[in-house]
Amino acid sequence: MVATDNFQKKSEQARFNLAAYLKERQRLCDTALDQAIPVVYPEKIYEAMRYSLLGGGKRVRPILCLATSEMIGGTLEMTMPTACAVEMIHTMSLIHDDLPAMDNDDYRRGKFTSHKVYGEDIAILAGDSLLALAFEFVATQTPKNVPSERSLQVIARLGKALGAAGLVGGQVVDLESEGKSDISLETLNFIHNHKTTALLEACVVCGGITAGASAEDIQKLTRYSQNIGLAFQIIDDILDITATQEKLGKTPGKDLKAEKVTYPSLWGIEESRAKAQQLVEEACVELAFYGDKAIPLQAIAHFIINRDH
Ligand code: GRG
């Protein structure tokens, strides 16, 4: 973290150990995801699903989901099925994004992409089955002490965040924008509000819903997540320029090669970083109402801009 980061000082005062927190939450998520997909006949598809889902990834989305639930007064047990679902959905979007028909990438999460290992046919199906399982998982695994109305809301929110009004819509505009140097800031914002922010927002909001968040809570959570969503993408764009393949676990420099307009290509790296910092500060202010209970979500917001991969 940068020395001037005020929040770092504040969280140290509160003795909140973000590294230990993230490590423990990653372990809990990895265990739950591992148990979610046993290998049965036809083994190949279950193995392909597990290959992409397990053993990699920062788990930012499920951790955000769990942290939001706890801030609102929920428990890990109540929210873990939703947390697993968002990681399944995120992973499926990465598998499909890496396909030759899309970004055509050979590496993801430090290993070969799904289609490189299993072929395009099985990679498409592995993504499809992770997507289907995500919804089944929320519907069947959410504990009985969570009113089913909340699970219904989670399913509706997730569906909306993924389809043409969310990730898919963002991906379509991204594909259409490739190689065009005159993409406006408005179009760039559209792409990332849909491709990246929509799912991060759903993670936070759905975590809150499982815990019984009120309409006012949802408003605050929405503003927090929209700010961190854009900050996340700005840093993603910067890392594509500055990070190594070893650190990223995927091919760097892809945006430049695909002649994509990005935040750093519009604003430069330093101004982009400053903008991300400002978005995170604003996100943290949105949660001030929750006092110390907001410390994990505020610390995760800072992790998002200080990460190196
Ligand atoms: C959702 C139905 C459906 C289809 C997918 C391919 C596609 C449509 C959308 C692309 C979405 C996409 C890949 C957005 C990029 C989001 C992003 C910044 C990913 C990187 O996330 P990290 O850094 O990755 O959290 P790890 O590996 O740590 O999980």
Boltz pocket constraint, residues with backbone or C-beta under 6 A from the ligand:
constraints:
  - pocket:
      binder: B
      contacts: [[A, 56], [A, 57], [A, 58], [A, 59], [A, 60], [A, 89], [A, 90], [A, 92], [A, 93], [A, 94], [A, 96], [A, 97], [A, 102], [A, 109], [A, 131], [A, 162], [A, 163], [A, 167], [A, 168], [A, 171], [A, 195], [A, 196], [A, 232], [A, 233], [A, 236], [A, 309]]
      max_distance: 6.0
